[in-house]
Amino acid sequence: MVQPGSEEHRAAGGSELPPGQRLQRGWPVTHYGPVPKFRPERWEFRVFGATADGDKRTWNHEEFSALPFSTVEADLHCVTKFSMTGAEWGGVPARTLLDTAPPAPGVTHVMVWAEYGYSANLRLPDFASDRTIFATHKDGELLTAEHGFPLRLVVPHLYAWKGPKWVRGVEYMTADRRGFWEERGYHNIGDPWSEQRYSYQEGPGDGPEL
């Protein structure tokens, strides 16, 4: 099956932009709350929750920066209806974390945690995509603080709110739970090709069981 937004999708004649999106020149700054001050001596990244061995794994900034570096060329689709195309994101693939700190067999979702308690929930297959990346760079340059330095998640096939700025950890979960914007009326999955913008559009199975 050809994934919408992929190179195969475009080669097959698929639209380059999801429905309702417009092409953006440049990269607007969008976020909720203040820009955090980066303190490398206090920065820590955690993987915790339902890990395979029951322990949490932590990296300081130097250790995380030493993980294998990769690049992904991918678009960024904001739920506010702008799309930025053809960016090169550099950083640590999500698959690297899954391989280094494996989840328990029953894990179905992850919660990505960022500064100030911000969070975004993802289905495990979305997080495990080969194109999901913890980005430190865009187009060969370090991210700016306003755009998420030192670390932001990029999940190219979902709306950009599913990839938080200023990420500090990942929680493995055996059941789904809504994140920050999902609790405030945004769609639990966030597929731009299906225009899954708001929670009222959710169908059976899209959200956590009550």
N, C-alpha and C positions, 0 to 999 in steps of 0.2 A: 504493500500500500504506500502510495506517495504521500509524504507528510506535507501539509500546506506550509508554504514559506521556505521549503527546502530548495536546493539547487535543482533537484529532480522535478519539483512542482513547477518551477519557472520554465525549465526546459520543455515541459509538457504543455506550456501555454497558460499556466495558472497566473492569476493576478499577483503582482509584486507586493501590493499592499492589502491587508485585511479590509473587509467592508467597513465603511465609516471612517477610515483613517485618511489623513492627508500627509503628503511628504513635507518634512521639516528640514530647512536649511539651518545648520548649526545645531546646538544641543542645549535646549532650555534647562534651567535649573528648577527642579520640582521636588519638594520634600515637605514633610510635616515636622515642625519644630526646628530648633536651632542646629547649626552645624557643630558637631562635637569637636573638641580639641584633642588631637592625637598625641598621646604620651607613650612612646615606644617602650619605656621601661615598665609600664603598667598594663600594656596590651596583652591580651590572652585570647586564644581561640579554643573553644571546647567542643568536643563531640560527646554527648551524654544521652541518657535515657535508656532505651532497650537495646544496648549494645550486645554483640555476640558473647563477650566474656563477662558482661555485667559491670565492667569498669568504665570510667570516663577517660577520655584521652585529651590532653592539652598540649598546645604549642605556644611558645612566646613568639614575638614578631620575627625574630631572627630565624627561629626554627621553621615557622610557616613559610617565610620567604625562601627557604632552602628546598622546599618541596618542588617536584618536577614542574617546570614551566611549559605551558602550551598556549597555542593561539586558536581562536575560532573567529571566522568571519560571520557576522550575524547582524540582523536588523534589531531595532529596539522599538517596540510598539507601546505607547503610553495610552492609558485608558482615557486620557483627556483628548484623544483623537489625533495626536501627532505621531508620526513614524520617522525614525532616523534609520537610513539604510546603509548597508555596506561597511559597517564599522569592523575593525579588527580588535578583538578583545584578547588580552593576554593575562594569564594567571594560572591558577591551579584547578584542573578539572574536578568536578564533583565526584567523578568516578574514582579519582585518586584517594579522596577521603573515605569513600565506601570500601575501597580495597585495604586501606591502612587501618581503619577503625570500622570493621564490618558491623552491620546491624544484625540483631537477632532474627531468626527465621520468621517470626510473626510480625515483623515491622511492615506496615502498609503506607505510612506517611512520615514526613519529617516536618518539624517546625524550625524555621530559620530565624535565629534571634539576632538582633542588632542593638545598637546603642539606644539608651532611654527606654528599654523594654519593648521596642518595636518588634513585631513578629510577622511572619508570613508562612502559611501552611502549604505544603505541596504533597501530591501523591508521590510515592516512592519512584515509580517509573519516570515521572517528570524530572525529579531531582537526579535520577541516574542516567538521564540522557547524555550521550556523548558530547552534546553541544552545550550542556549546562556547565558554567565555569565561574569560579570565584575570581573575579577580575581585579587585577592591580594596575593594569595598563589599558589604554585605548589608543589605537593607531600608533603604537610604539612608545607612547609617553605615559608617565605615571598619571593616574587619576588625580584630579584636583580634590581638595577637601569638599567642595560643594557637590561634586559628583561621586563622592563615596570613599575617597582615600581614607584609610589604606586598603579597604577591601569592600567590594560590592558583589552581589550575586547577579549573574545574567542568565536568564532562562529564556532563550530566544523565541520559543514557540508559545509562550504565555505573555500576558500583559506585563509591563515593566514593574508594576507594584509587587509582583510575585518575586522579584529580585531585589531585596532590600539593600540600601546603602549601609556602610559602616557595620558590616556583619561581624559578629563576635562568637557565633556558635551554631551548632545544629543539634536538635533533639530528635532522636529516633522514637517513633510512636507506633503503638499497635492498634490505635484507633484514631480517626480524624478529629481535629479540633480546629476551630476557626482562629485565624490570626487577627492582627490589628484592624486592617481594613475590611476583612471578611466579617468581623463583628459589627462593623459600621455600615453594612448594606451593600458591600461589593461581592461579586460572584465568588463562590468557593473555589472554582477551578480556574477561570480567567483565560479561556482560549480566545484569542482575538479573531481567529478565522470563523468562529461561531458567534462572535460579538457577545461573549459572556461577560458583560460589564457589571450587572447588578444582581443582588440576591433574589429579587422577584422573578428573574429569568431561570432560576434553577429548576431542574426537573428531578424526578425520583433518582436517588443515588448520587446526586451531585454534591450534597452536603452531609455533615455528620448526622448520625441518628440522634434524635432528641431523647 
